[in-house]
Amino acid sequence: MLLHHANYTLDFLSPARPFHLHKLLQRFAVGGFIFLSGFKLTKSKLKSSISEFVINRFSKIYGLYFLSVIIFSTTAYPYLNNENFPSIKNTLLHLVALQAILPDHFGNNFHTLWFVSVLLICYSAFLIFRAWLTDLSKFILWVSGFTLSISIIRIIFLQRGIYLFQYDLELWLLIFFAGMINADRNLSLEIKEYYLIFAKFAIIFGLSILLFLYNYSGDIPANIFRIIEIFGALIFLFPSYSLILRKHFIFHPYVIFILKYIAASSYCIFLLHRSIWTVLFYLFSDRTIVQSLFILGLGVPLICLISYLFQSSYTSLTKINTKR
C-alpha cells in the first residue's frame, strides 16, 4: 500500500528508486501474500476435493474482487489514465480475472488488481500439482516445466505480435510453489538461521548494486535484467519468509490487536487502497507536505478501517449463505 503513495503525494521513496529497492519491496509484500497462500493451502487444503476447494476459494475472494473492480473503474482507473474510463471489454476482462493471461489487451490493466488474477492461476496450479508434493524431486520437475512452458508460450506468441501472460507471472508461481514446499517439508526448520540472515542481506546488497548499475548504464540487456530481477527476488524472498515463519515474536497486546485486524483486512487493503487514495487526492490535490500528511495520515488508517469493514461484512454474509 505505502509503496504506491507517490501516485498521490510527494515521493518519499525517491532516494531509493535509483536502486530499484521499491521493486524489491513490492516483490516482498505481494510475494509474501502469495508465499503464505501456498503455505496455508498446503497445510489446510491438500486433501480437499476439487469442488470443495473451488467453492471455498471462490466464495472467499470473488465477491470482494468483483466489487473492487467496479469501484476501481470509476475512481483510480480514470485518475491513472488521463481521466479516461476503462472500456467495457477491459472491465469485463478484469471481472473474469483474466488480466494476468491477457495483459493490457483492451486497455491498461487495473493497477494492483492484477494480483487476484495471479492468485487464481496459483490456485489452479495448486489443484494440478499438489498430488506430486509427496515426491519433492518430481514436484520440482513438474512445476519447473510448468513455469518454463509459460515463458516459451509467451515468446512464441510475442513473435506473432500477441502478448500473453504478464511478464512476472513465473516469479509469483515460483514463490507460491516455494510456500507449498515450505509447508510440506518444514524447510524453515531445517536451514540454519545464520545462513538465512546472511543470504538475505547478501542478496539485498548484490541485487541493489545490479539494479543501480542497470538504472544508470542500460548496458544489461532487458531480458537478462528480467532474469536477474525475477530470480534475485525469489532467492531473497524464500529465506526471508522462512526466517519469519521460524520466529516466535512477542508483542504488546495492543500491537497484537492491531496486527490481527490488519491481517484480517489485508486482502481488501490490496483491493481498495488505490481507490480510497484517489478520492482523498481529489479532495486535496496540491502535492505539498501538508497534503502528503493528509493523504498518508488520514489515508492509511481510513484504508485499514474501510477494508476491515468490507472484509468482516462480506465474511458474515458468506457464513449466513453457507448455513442456508
C-alpha positions in Angstrom: 0.0 0.0 0.0 2.6 2.6 1.1 4.7 1.8 -2.0 2.0 3.4 -4.1 1.9 6.7 -2.3 3.9 8.5 -4.9 0.9 8.5 -7.3 -0.9 10.7 -4.8 1.6 12.6 -2.7 5.2 13.8 -2.6 7.5 10.8 -3.4 9.2 9.9 -0.1 11.0 6.9 -1.7 12.8 8.9 -4.4 16.3 8.3 -2.8 15.7 4.5 -3.1 14.4 4.5 -6.7 17.8 4.6 -8.5 18.5 1.3 -6.7 15.0 -0.1 -7.6 14.6 -1.0 -4.0 10.9 -0.1 -4.3 10.5 -3.0 -6.7 12.2 -5.4 -4.3 9.9 -4.2 -1.5 6.9 -4.7 -3.8 8.0 -8.3 -4.5 8.4 -8.8 -0.8 4.9 -7.5 0.0 2.9 -9.2 -2.8 5.3 -12.2 -2.8 4.6 -12.7 0.9 0.9 -12.8 0.4 1.4 -15.4 -2.4 4.0 -17.4 -0.5 1.8 -17.6 2.6 -1.2 -18.6 0.4 0.8 -21.6 -0.9 1.9 -22.3 2.6 -1.6 -22.1 4.2 -3.3 -24.0 1.4 -0.8 -26.9 1.7 -1.5 -27.0 5.5 -5.3 -26.9 5.2 -6.5 -27.9 1.7 -4.0 -30.5 0.5 -6.7 -33.3 0.5 -9.8 -31.2 -0.2 -12.0 -32.3 -3.1 -11.8 -30.1 -6.2 -15.4 -28.9 -5.8 -14.9 -28.1 -2.2 -11.7 -26.2 -2.9 -13.2 -24.2 -5.8 -16.3 -23.2 -3.9 -14.3 -22.3 -0.7 -11.7 -20.1 -2.6 -14.3 -18.6 -5.0 -16.7 -17.6 -2.2 -13.8 -16.0 -0.1 -12.3 -13.8 -2.8 -14.5 -13.2 -5.8 -17.4 -11.1 -4.4 -15.0 -8.6 -2.9 -12.9 -8.6 -6.1 -15.9 -8.0 -8.3 -16.9 -5.0 -6.1 -13.4 -3.6 -6.2 -13.2 -3.8 -10.0 -16.4 -1.7 -10.2 -15.0 0.8 -7.7 -11.6 1.0 -9.3 -13.0 1.5 -12.8 -14.8 4.7 -11.6 -12.1 6.1 -9.3 -8.5 5.0 -9.6 -8.5 4.0 -13.3 -9.6 7.4 -14.7 -7.1 9.1 -12.4 -4.2 6.9 -13.5 -5.2 7.0 -17.2 -5.6 10.7 -18.1 -9.3 10.8 -16.9 -10.2 8.0 -19.4 -12.6 5.3 -18.1 -11.9 1.7 -19.0 -13.6 0.2 -22.0 -16.4 -2.3 -21.4 -14.2 -5.1 -22.8 -11.4 -4.2 -20.4 -13.7 -4.1 -17.4 -15.2 -7.5 -18.4 -11.7 -8.9 -18.8 -11.0 -7.9 -15.2 -14.3 -9.1 -13.9 -13.5 -12.6 -15.1 -9.9 -12.1 -13.8 -8.0 -13.0 -17.0 -5.8 -9.9 -17.0 -2.7 -11.9 -15.9 -3.1 -14.1 -19.0 -4.2 -11.3 -21.4 -2.4 -8.3 -20.0 -3.3 -4.9 -21.5 -5.4 -6.4 -24.3 -8.3 -4.0 -24.2 -6.6 -1.1 -22.4 -4.2 -0.7 -19.5 -4.5 -3.3 -16.7 -6.1 -2.1 -13.5 -3.2 -1.4 -11.2 -2.8 -3.7 -8.2 -5.9 -5.8 -9.0 -3.8 -8.0 -11.3 -2.7 -9.9 -8.3 -6.1 -11.6 -8.0 -5.8 -13.0 -11.5 -2.3 -14.3 -10.5 -3.8 -15.7 -7.3 -6.4 -17.7 -9.2 -3.7 -19.1 -11.5 -1.8 -20.1 -8.4 -4.9 -21.8 -7.0 -5.3 -23.7 -10.3 -1.7 -24.8 -10.2 -2.2 -26.0 -6.6 -5.0 -28.3 -7.7 -2.9 -29.6 -10.6 0.4 -30.2 -8.8 -0.5 -31.0 -5.1 -0.5 -34.7 -5.8 3.2 -34.7 -6.5 4.2 -32.8 -3.4 5.0 -36.1 -1.6 7.9 -36.6 -4.0 9.9 -33.4 -3.9 12.0 -34.2 -6.9 9.0 -34.9 -9.1 7.2 -31.9 -7.8 10.1 -29.6 -8.6 10.4 -31.1 -12.1 6.7 -30.6 -12.9 6.4 -27.1 -11.6 9.7 -26.1 -13.3 8.4 -27.5 -16.5 5.1 -25.6 -16.0 6.7 -22.2 -15.4 9.2 -22.8 -18.3 6.2 -23.6 -20.6 4.7 -20.2 -19.7 7.9 -18.5 -20.8 8.1 -20.5 -24.0 4.4 -19.8 -24.9 4.9 -16.1 -24.3 7.9 -16.0 -26.6 6.1 -17.9 -29.4 3.1 -15.6 -29.2 5.3 -12.4 -29.0 6.8 -13.3 -32.3 3.3 -13.2 -33.7 2.6 -9.8 -32.1 0.4 -11.2 -29.3 1.3 -10.6 -25.7 0.3 -13.5 -23.4 1.0 -13.7 -19.6 2.2 -10.8 -17.6 6.0 -10.7 -17.6 6.5 -11.6 -13.9 3.9 -14.4 -13.7 6.6 -17.1 -13.4 8.0 -15.3 -10.3 4.7 -15.4 -8.5 4.2 -19.0 -9.4 7.7 -19.9 -8.1 7.0 -18.1 -4.9 3.7 -19.9 -4.5 5.3 -23.2 -5.1 8.1 -22.3 -2.6 5.3 -21.7 0.0 3.9 -25.2 -0.7 7.3 -26.9 -0.4 8.0 -25.0 2.9 4.7 -26.1 4.4 5.2 -29.8 3.4 8.8 -30.1 4.2 9.3 -27.6 7.0 12.4 -26.3 5.3 12.3 -23.2 7.6 13.2 -25.6 10.5 16.0 -27.3 8.6 18.0 -24.3 7.5 20.3 -22.6 10.0 19.2 -19.2 11.0 22.6 -17.5 10.4 22.5 -18.7 6.8 19.1 -17.2 6.3 20.2 -13.9 7.7 23.4 -13.8 5.7 21.7 -14.9 2.5 19.1 -12.2 2.8 21.4 -9.3 3.3 23.9 -10.5 0.7 21.2 -10.8 -1.9 19.8 -7.4 -1.0 23.2 -5.8 -1.4 24.1 -7.6 -4.6 20.7 -7.1 -6.2 20.7 -3.4 -5.3 24.1 -2.9 -7.0 23.0 -4.7 -10.1 19.8 -2.7 -10.3 21.7 0.6 -9.7 24.1 -0.2 -12.5 21.3 -1.1 -14.8 19.4 2.1 -14.0 22.4 4.3 -14.9 24.1 2.4 -17.7 21.5 0.5 -19.5 24.2 -1.9 -20.7 22.5 -5.0 -19.4 20.0 -6.3 -22.0 16.4 -6.2 -20.9 15.9 -9.9 -20.9 19.0 -10.6 -18.8 17.9 -7.9 -16.4 14.4 -9.5 -16.2 16.0 -12.9 -15.3 18.2 -11.2 -12.6 15.2 -9.4 -11.2 12.9 -12.5 -11.0 15.4 -15.0 -9.6 17.1 -12.4 -7.4 13.7 -11.6 -5.8 12.9 -15.3 -5.5 16.2 -16.1 -3.7 15.6 -13.1 -1.4 12.0 -13.9 -0.6 12.4 -17.5 0.3 15.0 -17.2 3.1 13.2 -14.0 4.4 9.8 -15.7 4.8 11.4 -18.9 6.0 13.1 -16.9 8.8 9.8 -15.1 9.6 8.0 -18.5 9.9 10.7 -19.7 12.3 10.4 -16.8 14.7 8.1 -16.6 17.7 7.6 -12.9 18.1 6.5 -11.4 21.4 4.4 -8.2 21.1 2.4 -6.0 23.4 -1.3 -7.0 23.4 -2.3 -3.7 21.7 0.2 -4.4 18.9 -1.2 -7.9 18.6 -4.7 -6.5 18.4 -3.8 -4.1 15.6 -1.8 -6.7 13.7 -4.8 -9.1 14.0 -7.2 -6.7 12.4 -4.7 -5.6 9.7 -4.1 -9.2 8.8 -7.9 -9.9 8.7 -8.4 -7.0 6.2 -5.2 -7.4 4.2 -7.0 -8.7 1.1 -9.3 -5.7 1.0 -6.3 -3.4 1.6 -4.8 -4.7 -1.6 -8.1 -4.2 -3.4 -9.2 -0.8 -2.2 -6.2 1.3 -1.2 -5.8 3.0 -4.7 -9.4 3.9 -5.0 -9.5 5.4 -1.5 -6.3 7.4 -2.0 -7.7 8.6 -5.4 -10.8 10.1 -3.6 -8.6 11.7 -1.0 -6.4 13.1 -3.7 -9.3 14.8 -5.4 -10.2 16.4 -2.1 -6.7 17.8 -1.7 -4.6 17.6 -4.8 -1.8 20.1 -4.3 1.3 18.0 -3.6 2.8 19.6 -0.6 4.0 18.4 2.8 0.6 19.2 4.3 -1.2 17.4 1.5 1.1 14.4 2.0 0.4 14.3 5.7 -3.3 14.5 4.9 -3.2 11.7 2.4 -0.9 9.4 4.4 -2.1 10.4 7.9 -5.8 10.1 7.2 -5.5 7.6 4.3 -3.6 4.8 5.9 -6.0 4.3 8.9 -9.0 5.0 6.7 -7.9 2.3 4.2 -7.4 -0.2 7.1 -10.8 0.7 8.6 -12.8 0.6 5.4 -11.0 -2.6 4.4 -11.8 -4.3 7.7 -15.5 -3.3 7.5 -15.7 -4.6 3.9 -14.0 -7.8 4.8 -15.9 -8.5 8.0 -19.3 -7.7 6.4 -18.5 -10.0 3.4 -17.3 -12.8 5.7 -20.5 -12.5 7.7 -22.7 -12.7 4.6 -20.9 -15.7 3.2 -21.3 -17.5 6.6 -25.0 -16.8 6.5 -25.3 -18.1 3.0 -23.3 -21.2 3.9 -25.6 -22.0 6.8 -28.6 -21.9 4.5 
